[in-house]
Amino acid sequence: MTLAQMKFLDKHLGWALCASLSTVEWIVSAFRGSTRGASPGENPKILLVKFWGMGSIILGSPLLKAIRRKYPNASLQFLTLSRNREVLELFPDVNRIHTLDIDRGLGAFLVSFLTMMSSLRAAKLDLVIDQEFFTRFSAIVVYLTGARTRVGFKAWEKWRGNLHLVGVPYNRYWHVSRNFSNLCTAAGIPVPAEPELVRPVIREDQKALADAILAGKGLTGGLYVCMNPNSGEIALTRRWPAPNFVELGKRLTREFPGLKLALIGSRAEKDYVGAIVRQIGHPAVVDLSGLLSVAQLAHVLGQSSLLITNDSGPLHLACAMDVPTLSFFGPETPVIYGPVGPKHVVFYKN
C-alpha cells in the first residue's frame, strides 16, 4: 500500500469506523460501567503503539524505562510496522514485538492485520498507550485489542471518537518527547522531567559485521564523520538539497585533510546517496548506503565523531548513541522534533 492510499483510507474509512465503534463503546459502557483509570495490577501486560517513524520510536524510548521502573515484572509489548522491528530489537526492555506489514500489497496487509489482531486479542492486555498523534487507524486498533485501559492523544486536527478511555491533549508547541511523557503520566506512570533516551543495546555479532564493513571501506583506525542526506518517504521535503551536501562534502575533504566521510542510507536510498558520493568525487568519501542493518548503523554511528544529517531517524539514533550531531530542519520545526541532549547543533529555516 502506498502512503497516499493509507492517508485516504484513514481520512474517510477511518472516520466512519471511529464513529461506528464510538457508538458501540457508548452503548457497552452504559451497561458495563467505565474502566477509566483502572489499575493494571502488579504484573500487567502493557502495549505501546507507534507505527510511523524510527525517530519517533527512539524519542519515545524513555517511556520504556519509566514503565519498567514502575512495573519491573510487566510484560512490555510494542506494536509497530514490520519495517521498524529492527529498531525495537535494540531495546531489551521490550518483551514482545507485534508488527503490521504494509510493504507487500493489500493482500499481505490484510493477512498481516488479521494475524496482528488475533495476537493482540490473545495477549489480554491490561493497558495500551497509543503514541500516534493523528491517525485514526491506531485508535481503531487500540480499541479492538479489548484492553481494560486505553490511553491516547486527543487533538482537534483529527477526531477519533471516544476509542481511547483516557484522552490526553496533544500540544503542538511542545517537543514530541514531552507529549509522549504526558501519555505515561496519564496512565499513572511517572516520567522524569528531563527524560533520557534509552541507549540501544547492540549484539556482538552485529558489531562484528559492522566493523568488517567499516574495515572493507577503509574506515578503521582513523577519524570519520557520517553524513545522511536522506529523510525517509514520509516527508521528502525535509531533505536539504543534494547540491548542498555535495558542496559541503567537497569543503570538508578540502579543509580537513585526513578526514574520512561516510554517507549512509537505506537500500531504497542507495541511488540518491551514490549520486552525491560520485559528485563529491574524493577518495576519502565512501558510500555505506544499503549495507547496514539498523543495529549495524547504530554501531557505525557510535564509532563516528559526528553525524551531519537531515531531520530523520538516524539523527535520533545518533543522539541515543551519545554522538554529536549537526542537523538541518525545515519545513518541520526542531521545537517538536529537535535532537535531545546537549551535543547537537541545529540549522533551521522556517
C-alpha positions as CSV (number, residue, x, y, z in Angstrom):
1,M,0.0,0.0,0.0
2,T,1.2,3.5,-0.8
3,L,1.4,6.3,1.7
4,A,-1.3,8.2,-0.3
5,Q,-3.6,5.2,-0.2
6,M,-3.2,4.8,3.6
7,K,-3.9,8.5,4.2
8,F,-7.0,8.4,2.0
9,L,-8.4,5.3,3.9
10,D,-7.5,6.8,7.3
11,K,-9.3,10.0,6.4
12,H,-12.5,8.6,5.0
13,L,-13.0,5.0,6.1
14,G,-11.2,5.7,9.4
15,W,-13.8,8.4,10.3
16,A,-16.7,6.1,9.6
17,L,-15.2,3.3,11.7
18,C,-14.3,5.7,14.6
19,A,-17.9,6.9,14.6
20,S,-19.4,3.4,14.5
21,L,-17.1,2.0,17.2
22,S,-17.6,5.0,19.4
23,T,-21.4,4.3,19.3
24,V,-20.7,0.7,20.2
25,E,-18.4,1.8,23.1
26,W,-21.1,4.3,24.4
27,I,-23.7,1.5,24.5
28,V,-21.4,-1.1,26.0
29,S,-20.1,1.3,28.7
30,A,-23.6,2.2,29.7
31,F,-24.1,-1.4,30.8
32,R,-20.5,-2.3,31.8
33,G,-19.5,1.0,33.5
34,S,-16.4,2.9,32.8
35,T,-12.9,1.3,33.3
36,R,-11.2,4.7,33.1
37,G,-8.2,4.8,35.4
38,A,-8.5,1.1,36.3
39,S,-5.3,-0.2,37.9
40,P,-3.3,-2.6,35.6
41,G,-2.3,-4.8,38.6
42,E,1.1,-5.9,39.8
43,N,2.3,-7.8,36.7
44,P,0.5,-6.0,33.9
45,K,0.6,-6.7,30.2
46,I,1.3,-3.3,28.6
47,L,1.4,-2.4,24.9
48,L,2.9,0.7,23.3
49,V,1.7,1.6,19.8
50,K,3.8,3.6,17.3
51,F,3.5,2.7,13.7
52,W,5.3,5.5,11.9
53,G,8.9,6.8,12.3
54,M,12.1,5.3,13.6
55,G,13.0,8.7,15.1
56,S,9.6,8.9,16.9
57,I,10.1,5.4,18.4
58,I,13.5,6.4,19.7
59,L,12.2,9.7,21.1
60,G,9.5,7.7,22.9
61,S,12.1,5.3,24.4
62,P,12.1,7.0,27.8
63,L,8.6,5.6,28.3
64,L,10.1,2.1,28.2
65,K,12.4,2.9,31.1
66,A,9.6,4.6,33.0
67,I,7.2,1.7,32.6
68,R,9.9,-0.8,33.6
69,R,10.7,1.3,36.7
70,K,7.0,1.4,37.8
71,Y,6.3,-2.3,36.9
72,P,9.5,-4.3,37.0
73,N,7.7,-7.6,36.1
74,A,5.4,-6.2,33.4
75,S,5.1,-7.9,30.0
76,L,6.1,-4.9,28.0
77,Q,5.0,-5.2,24.3
78,F,5.2,-2.9,21.3
79,L,3.2,-2.7,18.1
80,T,4.8,-1.1,15.0
81,L,5.2,-1.6,11.3
82,S,7.3,-4.6,10.2
83,R,9.9,-2.2,8.8
84,N,10.6,-0.9,12.3
85,R,11.2,-4.2,14.0
86,E,14.9,-3.8,13.9
87,V,15.0,-0.7,15.9
88,L,12.7,-2.2,18.6
89,E,15.0,-5.1,18.9
90,L,17.7,-2.7,20.2
91,F,15.6,-2.1,23.4
92,P,15.8,-5.1,25.7
93,D,13.0,-3.8,27.9
94,V,10.6,-4.8,25.2
95,N,9.5,-8.4,25.8
96,R,7.4,-8.9,22.6
97,I,7.1,-7.1,19.3
98,H,3.9,-7.2,17.2
99,T,4.2,-5.9,13.6
100,L,2.0,-4.9,10.7
101,D,3.1,-5.4,7.1
102,I,2.2,-2.6,4.7
103,D,5.0,-3.1,2.2
104,R,3.8,-6.1,0.2
105,G,0.4,-5.0,-1.2
106,L,-3.2,-5.1,0.0
107,G,-3.4,-8.9,0.3
108,A,-0.4,-9.2,2.5
109,F,-1.6,-6.2,4.6
110,L,-5.0,-7.9,5.3
111,V,-3.4,-11.2,6.3
112,S,-0.9,-9.3,8.5
113,F,-3.7,-7.2,10.0
114,L,-5.8,-10.3,11.0
115,T,-2.8,-12.1,12.4
116,M,-1.8,-9.0,14.4
117,M,-5.3,-8.5,15.8
118,S,-5.6,-12.2,16.8
119,S,-2.2,-11.9,18.6
120,L,-3.2,-8.7,20.4
121,R,-6.6,-10.1,21.5
122,A,-5.0,-13.3,22.8
123,A,-2.5,-11.2,24.8
124,K,-5.3,-10.0,27.1
125,L,-3.7,-6.6,27.6
126,D,-4.2,-4.5,30.7
127,L,-3.0,-1.2,29.4
128,V,-2.4,0.2,25.8
129,I,-0.7,3.6,25.2
130,D,-1.2,4.9,21.7
131,Q,1.7,7.2,20.7
132,E,0.3,8.1,17.3
133,F,-0.8,11.7,17.0
134,F,-3.4,12.0,14.3
135,T,-4.0,8.6,12.7
136,R,-7.5,7.1,13.2
137,F,-6.2,3.7,12.3
138,S,-4.2,3.4,15.5
139,A,-7.2,4.4,17.7
140,I,-9.3,1.7,15.9
141,V,-6.6,-1.0,16.5
142,V,-6.2,0.1,20.1
143,Y,-10.0,-0.2,20.7
144,L,-10.1,-3.6,19.1
145,T,-7.5,-5.0,21.4
146,G,-10.1,-5.0,24.2
147,A,-7.6,-3.7,26.7
148,R,-9.1,-2.5,30.0
149,T,-7.4,0.9,29.9
150,R,-6.6,2.7,26.6
151,V,-4.6,6.0,26.6
152,G,-4.1,8.2,23.5
153,F,-3.9,11.7,22.2
154,K,-6.9,13.9,21.6
155,A,-6.3,16.7,19.0
156,W,-8.7,19.0,17.1
157,E,-6.9,18.1,13.9
158,K,-8.1,14.5,13.9
159,W,-11.3,13.4,15.6
160,R,-11.0,9.8,16.8
161,G,-14.2,9.5,18.8
162,N,-14.1,8.0,22.3
163,L,-12.0,5.0,21.4
164,H,-9.4,6.0,24.0
165,L,-10.7,5.7,27.5
166,V,-8.2,8.3,28.7
167,G,-7.7,11.2,26.3
168,V,-4.6,13.3,26.6
169,P,-4.4,16.8,24.8
170,Y,-1.7,16.9,22.1
171,N,0.3,20.2,22.4
172,R,1.8,21.1,19.1
173,Y,4.1,23.7,20.8
174,W,5.8,21.0,22.9
175,H,8.6,18.7,21.9
176,V,7.3,15.3,21.0
177,S,9.1,13.6,23.9
178,R,7.2,15.8,26.3
179,N,3.9,14.9,24.7
180,F,4.9,11.2,25.0
181,S,5.7,11.6,28.6
182,N,2.2,13.1,29.2
183,L,0.7,9.8,27.9
184,C,2.6,7.9,30.5
185,T,1.7,10.3,33.3
186,A,-2.0,10.0,32.4
187,A,-1.6,6.2,32.7
188,G,-0.3,6.7,36.3
189,I,3.3,6.1,35.3
190,P,5.7,8.9,36.4
191,V,8.3,10.1,33.9
192,P,11.3,12.3,34.9
193,A,11.1,16.0,34.0
194,E,14.2,15.6,31.8
195,P,13.8,12.0,30.4
196,E,16.9,10.4,28.7
197,L,16.8,8.4,25.5
198,V,17.4,4.7,26.0
199,R,20.8,3.7,24.6
200,P,20.4,0.9,22.1
201,V,21.9,-2.5,23.0
202,I,23.7,-4.0,20.0
203,R,24.5,-7.7,19.8
204,E,28.2,-8.6,19.5
205,D,27.7,-10.3,16.1
206,Q,26.1,-7.2,14.7
207,K,29.1,-5.1,15.9
208,A,31.5,-7.6,14.3
209,L,29.6,-7.4,11.0
210,A,29.6,-3.6,11.1
211,D,33.3,-3.5,11.9
212,A,34.0,-5.7,8.9
213,I,32.1,-3.4,6.6
214,L,34.0,-0.4,8.1
215,A,37.3,-2.2,7.5
216,G,36.4,-3.0,3.9
217,K,35.7,0.7,3.3
218,G,38.9,1.8,5.0
219,L,37.2,3.5,7.9
220,T,39.0,1.8,10.8
221,G,41.8,3.4,12.8
222,G,41.0,7.0,11.9
223,L,38.7,9.8,12.2
224,Y,35.4,9.6,10.2
225,V,32.2,11.6,10.1
226,C,28.9,10.2,8.9
227,M,26.6,12.1,6.6
228,N,22.9,11.4,6.0
229,P,21.4,13.3,3.1
230,N,18.1,11.4,3.3
231,S,14.8,12.0,5.2
232,G,12.5,9.0,4.6
233,E,9.5,8.7,2.4
234,I,7.0,10.3,4.8
235,A,8.4,13.8,4.1
236,L,11.0,14.1,1.3
237,T,10.6,17.9,1.7
238,R,12.8,17.6,4.8
239,R,15.9,16.9,2.6
240,W,18.5,19.7,2.4
241,P,19.1,19.9,-1.3
242,A,21.6,17.3,-2.7
243,P,23.9,20.0,-4.3
244,N,24.4,21.5,-0.8
245,F,25.5,18.1,0.5
246,V,27.9,17.8,-2.5
247,E,29.4,21.2,-1.8
248,L,29.7,20.5,1.9
249,G,31.4,17.2,1.3
250,K,33.9,18.9,-1.1
251,R,34.7,21.6,1.5
252,L,35.1,19.1,4.4
253,T,37.5,17.0,2.4
254,R,39.4,20.1,1.2
255,E,39.7,21.8,4.5
256,F,40.3,18.8,6.8
257,P,43.0,16.6,5.2
258,G,42.8,13.1,6.6
259,L,39.1,13.3,7.4
260,K,37.0,10.4,6.1
261,L,33.4,10.9,5.2
262,A,30.9,8.0,5.3
263,L,27.5,8.6,3.6
264,I,24.7,6.4,4.9
265,G,21.2,5.5,3.7
266,S,18.8,2.6,3.2
267,R,18.7,0.3,0.2
268,A,15.9,2.4,-1.3
269,E,18.1,5.5,-0.9
270,K,21.2,3.9,-2.5
271,D,20.9,5.6,-5.9
272,Y,20.3,9.0,-4.3
273,V,23.3,8.7,-2.0
274,G,25.5,7.1,-4.6
275,A,25.0,10.1,-6.9
276,I,26.1,12.5,-4.1
277,V,29.2,10.4,-3.4
278,R,30.2,10.4,-7.1
279,Q,29.7,14.2,-7.4
280,I,31.9,14.9,-4.4
281,G,34.4,12.7,-6.1
282,H,37.0,12.3,-3.4
283,P,38.7,9.0,-2.3
284,A,38.1,9.9,1.3
285,V,34.3,9.7,0.8
286,V,32.8,6.3,1.0
287,D,29.2,5.0,0.3
288,L,27.7,2.8,3.1
289,S,24.1,3.1,1.8
290,G,22.2,-0.2,1.6
291,L,24.9,-2.1,3.5
292,L,23.9,-1.7,7.1
293,S,21.1,-3.1,9.3
294,V,19.7,-0.7,11.9
295,A,21.8,-2.4,14.6
296,Q,24.9,-2.1,12.4
297,L,24.1,1.6,11.7
298,A,23.8,2.3,15.4
299,H,27.3,0.8,15.9
300,V,28.7,2.8,13.0
301,L,27.3,6.0,14.3
302,G,28.6,5.2,17.7
303,Q,32.1,4.9,16.4
304,S,31.9,8.1,14.4
305,S,33.0,11.6,15.5
306,L,29.9,13.4,14.2
307,L,26.7,12.9,12.2
308,I,25.7,15.5,9.7
309,T,22.1,14.9,8.8
310,N,18.6,16.0,7.8
311,D,15.7,15.8,10.2
312,S,15.3,12.0,10.2
313,G,15.5,8.7,12.1
314,P,19.3,8.4,12.1
315,L,19.5,11.8,13.8
316,H,17.8,10.4,16.9
317,L,19.6,7.1,16.7
318,A,22.9,9.1,16.9
319,C,21.5,11.0,19.9
320,A,20.7,7.7,21.6
321,M,24.2,6.6,20.9
322,D,25.6,9.8,22.5
323,V,27.1,11.0,19.3
324,P,27.3,14.8,18.5
325,T,25.1,15.8,15.5
326,L,24.7,18.7,13.2
327,S,21.2,18.7,11.6
328,F,19.2,20.6,9.0
329,F,15.5,21.3,9.8
330,G,12.7,22.5,7.5
331,P,9.8,22.7,7.0
332,E,9.3,20.9,10.3
333,T,10.4,22.8,13.4
334,P,13.0,21.5,15.8
335,V,10.8,22.7,18.6
336,I,8.8,19.5,18.0
337,Y,11.4,17.0,16.6
338,G,14.8,18.5,17.6
339,P,17.6,16.3,18.9
340,V,17.6,15.5,22.6
341,G,20.7,16.4,24.6
342,P,23.5,19.0,24.8
343,K,25.8,17.8,22.0
344,H,23.8,19.0,19.0
345,V,23.7,21.9,16.6
346,V,20.6,22.6,14.6
347,F,20.2,24.8,11.4
348,Y,16.6,25.7,10.8
349,K,14.9,27.7,8.0
350,N,11.2,28.1,8.5
